[in-house]
Amino acid sequence: MTSKEEKEGAASQLGVGLDQGEGAPSNQGNRRFVFLMFLVCLFDFADRSVFAVLAQTIKVELELSDLQIGLLQGLAFALLYSTLGLPVARLAERYSRRKIIAICTFFWSCATIWCGVAHNFAQLAIGRAGVGVGEAGFLPAANSMVGDKFPRNRRASMMSLIMLGTPIGILTGALVGGYIASIAGWREAFFVLGVPGAITAGLVWLFVGEPERGKADGVSFSNREAPVPNFASFLRVLVTNKALLFIILGGACAGFGMTSISQFLAVFLSRVHDLDVRDAAKYYGFVSAAFLTLGLLIGSHVTDWLTKFDARWPAWGASIGLAVAPFLLWAALGATDLRAAIILLVAGGTSMLIFYAPTSGMIQNLLEPRMRATGIACFTLCYTLVGSGLGPVFVGFLSDQIAGSHYQGDFLSACPGGVAPVGSGADLFSACTEASSWGVKKALQYVLLVFFISSASYAMASRYMRANLQKSQIPRE
């Protein structure tokens, strides 16, 4: 074995390749890639979370209903995000994934800035749709690049490092958004968080290399010798791969519950525990960052380690976490003491998030290299359309209905924006506040039931995983 081959073998064990031009980046190139993808992920979720923490303030100023807030956080964002994911993923199978990520990051950052100049529901919906359009290109392309840079047993771990941008981004969006809103206004918060994302897009364009497809799996693809599998080929693989089908179903159901909770958590804290926008944003940020960090790290590194004993542990871990989470979150939503609620939210959220990183790793491992971006996009389509799209809308609609039934009269007319009009008496103020708080609390408790469906789906996936993993192994020459 040559010295170069020995180095490649050692580097493979560490999950990194050698620098052989554009195709296989060096250790430094891998570190730079992971760091810049982490930054993209950070601003991705900072731009999402800033709307969540400002939702109550925006609702009151623009006199919106909970259903409209749910639409802005759900379908307005998710419809284009999910439907454009597959077309962008097909582009990522053929063209530069680095350029796709950079362009998409710049676009969603500009859409975030647009939200700061919106003055009504329709204008906000355009901005949120723009954020969805931009963010549609990140995860499929990034997952595909991870699959080509790192071996199978390191992919979930590497994605977890990138996805640590999720909790840090949510914390950044919450703290910065809440602080700026408290001293200047909610519009200025969108400006402050939109500009750094645009700068990050430029860094990705300039400093991220494009890996050779299939390198980490020991194969090399030529455009002349091996054309990219068409979408019909992918669908044939999908319908015959039962493990993959149950993973996508389980992830979509988990996304429904997780997004419902995350998008209305700051609203819940503000109403039920009577916090102002800055304090609600602070608790929302720290709670979300804590359970996302713990859930991603436990879900990725622990299940990666357990796969040494059985390849089905990623599915088992996801199933167990999603079965435990509803009990902890139900207790958290019902707690009257804020400190107890915070502790239970972190514990329940951690259990809930265990599924996320293993899901990306399982999808990559169940597909050949030039179907991975499409596979992640298919998962993202279902996860986003069902989870991000319908989850917040369901909670917003249910919250309005429950608040209306709790209030003695026409709730939406008497309490525009969920609060009593300026100059109202103490009785009306109390009645509006109580109905609004009760509505969001009960709506979030009802949504917890979906986690049991998700848990069962991952358990079913584990039954087929070993056989489907063997089918996805790529023969080496």
N, C-alpha and C positions, 0 to 999 in steps of 0.2 A: 504494500500500500504506500502510495506517495505521501510526502509531507502535506501536500495540499489536501489530499483525501482524508488524512488523519485529522486535519483541522476541521474539515467539513463535518466529519463524524462527531467530533467533540462539540462543535457548534450546534449540530442538530439536537444533541442531548440537552442543550441549554435552551432550545427553542429559537435559535437564531441561525442565520446563514452567513456566508462569507460574501464579501463585496466582489462580485463578478460583473461589474458594469451595472446596467439598469435592472438586470433580472433578479439578483439576489443581494440584498443590502447587507451592509456590515453590521456588527454589533451596534456601532454608533448610529447607523442609519435606522436600525430597528428601534433604538431608544428614542431617536428623534421622531420617528413615525408614531410610536405609542404616545409620546408627550403631546404632539400636535393634534392627534385624534382625541386625546383627553381634553385639550382646550376647545376643540370643535364641539365635543359632547357637552362641555361645561356651558358654553354659550347657547347651545341648543336648549338645554333645560333651564338656564337662567331666563331666556326669552319666553319660555313656557310658564315658568313659575311666577314671573312678575305679574302676569295677568291674574293668576290665581289669588295672590295676596292682595291685589288691588280690586278684586271683583266686588267686594262689599262697598268700597268707596265709589267705584264706577257706577254700580247699581243705584246708589242713592242719588248721585249727581245727575245721572241721565234718566232716572226714574224707570228702571228696567225691572222686569219680573225675574224670578228664579229660573223660569223656563228660558228666557232670553239669555241669561247668564250661562245656563247649561248649553244652549246652542252655540254661544261664542266660544266656550271652552271645549265643546264637543264637535258637532257636525261642521261648523264653519271652519274649524281647523282640520278636522280629520277627513272630510270628504275628499278634498284634493290631495291631501297627504297620502291617503291610502290608495286612491285610484292612480296616482302618478308613480307610486312606488314600483310597480311592475314594469312600466315602460322605461323608467330610469334604470332599473336593474338590468333590463335587456341591453341597454346602452353600455352598462358597466361590464357586461360579458364580452363586449367588443372593443370598447374604447378606453381611454385613460380614466381610471377611477380617481386619480389625484385631481384632475381637472374638474370632474363631476362634483367632487366634494367641495372644492374651492368655490365653484360657481354657485352651488346651492347654498353654501354658508353665507356668501355675500348677499344673495337674494333675500334670505329670511331675515338677515340683519336689517336690510332696508325696510322690509315689511314691518318689523318691530318698531322702527322709527315712525313709520306711517301711523301706527296705532296711537302715537302721542299727539297727532293732530286731528284725530277723529272726534266728531261732535254728536254722533247719534249711533244707533244700533247698526244701521246699514254700513256706515263707514268703518266701524269697528270690525264688522264681519268681513269686509274686504281685506283689512289688515291681517286678521287672523287666518283667512284663507291664504294670503300671501306667505305667512309664516309656514303654513302647512305645505305649500308648494316647494319652498326652499328646503325644508327639513326632510322631504321625501327622499332625497338622494343620498343622505348621509349613511344611514345604517346598512343598506344593502351593499354599497360600495366599500364601506369600512370593513364589514364582515368578510367580504370576498378577499380583500387585501390581507386581512389577518390569516385567512385560510391558506394564502400563498406565501406567507412569511414565516409561519410557525407550524410545527408538527401537531398531529391530532391531540396528543396528550397535554399540549400547552395552550390550545386555542381558547378554551373557556377561561383560563387564568388570564391570558392576555386581554381578552375582551372585558374581563372584570376590571382590569387596570384602566382601560379606556372608559368603561362605564362608571368608574368612580367620578367621572365628570358629572354624572347625574346628581348624586347627593351634593357635591360641592357647587354645581351649577344652581341647584334648587336653593341651597343656602345663600349663595351669592345673590340670586334674583330676589329672594325674600328679604334679606337684610338690606341690600342696596335699594331695592324697590320701596320697602317700608320706610327706610330713612329718608330717601329723597321725597317721597310722597308727604312725609310729616313736616318737612321744612320748606318744600317748594310746591309740590303738587304731583298728582299721578301721571300727568302728561310728561313731565320732565324725567320721570323714572324710565319711561320707554326710550327716551333719547340716550340716557346715560348707559343703558345696557345694550343698545343697538350698535353703537359705534365700535366697541372692542371686537365684536363678532366680525365686522367687515374687515378689520385689520388682520384678524386671525385667518380669514380667507386668503389674504395675500401671502401670508407665511406658508400656508399649505401649498399654494401654487408654486412658490419658489423653492421650498426645502424638502418636500416629500418625493421620494422616488417611486416609480411604478414597478412592482415585483413581477417576475416571470410567473405566468400561470402554471400551477401544478408543481412548482419547484419543491415545495415542502413535502409533497407526496411522492417525490422521486420520479416524476414524469414531466415531459416537456411537450407543449402543444405548438403546432405550426398551423397558421391560418390556411395554408395550402393542403396540409395533410389531414387536419382534423377540424372541420368547420364547427362553429358553435352550435350545440344542440338547439333545435328550434323549440318554441313554446309547447308544441304538441308532444314532443319527446319528454319535456319536463312533466307535463300533465300525466303522461302514461306512467312515469316513475312515481308520481305522487299518488295516484289512485291504487297502485299496487303495493305501496309502502304504508302498511297500517300503523306502524310506529310513528311515522312522520305525520300522518293524518290526525292521530290522537294528540300528538304534541301541539300541532297547530290549533286544534279545538280547545285543548286545555289552556294554552296561552291566551287565546282570544277571550275565554271566560274569565281567566285571571285578570286580564287587562280591563275587562268591564268593571270588575270590583275595585281594582287598584286605582284606576283613573277616576272613578266616581269619588272615592275617598280623597285622593290627593287634590283634585280640583275644588272640592268643597270643604277641605279641612280648615283652611284659614277662615272661611265664612262661618263654619261651625264654631271655631274658637271665639270668633268675634261676637257671635250672637249668644251662644249658650253660656260662655264664661265671661261675657261682658268685657271684652278687650278692645282697645282702640287699634287703629290700623297698624301702628308701629309695633305694639306688643303682639298682636295676632300674627304679623309677619315674622317676628322674631321666633315665636314658639313654633310656627309652621315650618320655618327654615331649619331650626335645630332638630325638630322631631323627624322631618323628612330626611335630612342629611344623615341622622343617626341610623334610622332603620334601613335606608338605602345602602349605606356603607356596610353595615353588618350583614344585611341580606345578600348583597352582591359578593362579599368576601366569603361568607359561609357557604353560599350556594355554589360558588365556583371552585375555590381551593379545596374545600372539604370533599365535594363530590368528585373533583379531579383525583384526589388522593384515594378515595374509595373505589374508583374504577379499576385500581390495581387488583381488587378482590372480585369485583363483578361489574361489567360494563353497564348494568341497568341502574346503578346507583344515582346517576343524574335524574332519572325519571322518578325513582323512589323518593329521593330527597325533596323534589318538587311536590310530589303528592302528599308527603307527610307535612311539609310546611303549610300547604294550602288547606289541609284539614284542621290544623291547630289554630290558624289565624282568626277564623270567625269568632271563636269563643273569647279570645283576648280582645279583639276589637269591639265586640258587643259590650264587654265590661267597660272598655275605655269610653265609648260613646255614652254610656249610662252613668259614669262617675260624676259626682257633684264636686269633688275636690280636684282642683286643677293639677296639682302635683301627681295625684294618683292617675288622672287621665293621661298625663304626659308619659308616665312610666309604662302604662298599658298600651298606649299608642306605639311607642318605640318597640315594645316586645311583640305586639301583634303585627306591626309593619315589617319587622325583621323576618318573622315566620312567613308572612305573605310574599316577601321579595326573594326568598330562597329559589324560587322557580326561574328567575329571569336569566341569569348568566348561563346555567346549564342548558336552557332551551336553545340559545344561540349555538352553543357547542354541539348539541345533539343534532341540530339541523345541518350544520356543516359536515359532521361526521357521517350523516346518512345520505349525503349527496356527493357526486363527483365534482371536481374543482370548478368546471364551467357551468354548473347549475346552482352554485352556492348563492350568488347574488340574487338569482331568481327565487330560490327557496326562501331566503331571508325576506325578500320583498313580498312573497306570498304570505308568509307569516305576519309581516308588518301590515299587509292589507287587511287580514282578518282581525289582528290584534287592534289596529287603529280604528277600523270602521266599526267593529263591535264594541271595543273597549273605549277608546278615546271619543269615538263618534256618538255612540248610543248611551254610554254610561252616564256622563254628566247631564245629558238631555233627560234621561230617565229620572235621575235624582232631582233635577230642577222641576220637572213636571210634577213628580210625586210630592215634592216639598210644597209647591203652590197648592196642590189639592188638599194635603193634610192641614196646612196652615189655614186654608179657607174653611175647612170643616171644623177646625178648632175655634176659629173666630166667629163670634155671634154677629153675622152680617156679611156685607160684600167686602171681603178682605182686600182685594186688589184696588178697589175704588177708595176705600177708607184709609188704606195704608200704602200709598204709592211708593214704590221702591222698598217696600217691606217695613217702612217706618211711618209714624204719625206725622202729618204735615206740621210745619213750623207754626207755633202758636196754639197747638191742640192742648187739651186738658190732660191731667195726669192719668186719668182712667183710660183714655184712648191710647196714649203713649204706652202704657203698661200692656194693654190688650194687644196692640200691634207687635210689640217686642216679644211677648209670650207666644203668640201664634207663629211668628216667624222662626223663633228658636225651636219650638216643638216640631215644626214642619221639617226643617233640615235634619234634625236629630233622628226622627223616625224614618225618614227617607234613607239615610245612610245605614241605619240598622237593617232595614229590609234588604238592601243590596248585598249584604254579607252572605246571603244564601247561595249566591252564584259560585262562591269559592268551593263548595262541596261538589258541584258539577266539575269544576276544573280539577280538583284533586282526583276524582274518579277517572278522568280522562288520562291523566299522567300515569295512574296505576295501570290502565289498560295499555298504554304505550309500552310500558315495561315488559308486558307479556310477549310483544313482538320484536323488541329491540335487538336482541342478540342475533336473530336470523337476518334482520334487515341491515344491521351493521356489517355482517359478513358479505352480503350482496353488494354493499357500497364500496368494498375494498377495491382499490385500483391496482391492477397487475403492474409489476415493475419489470422493465426490460433488463 
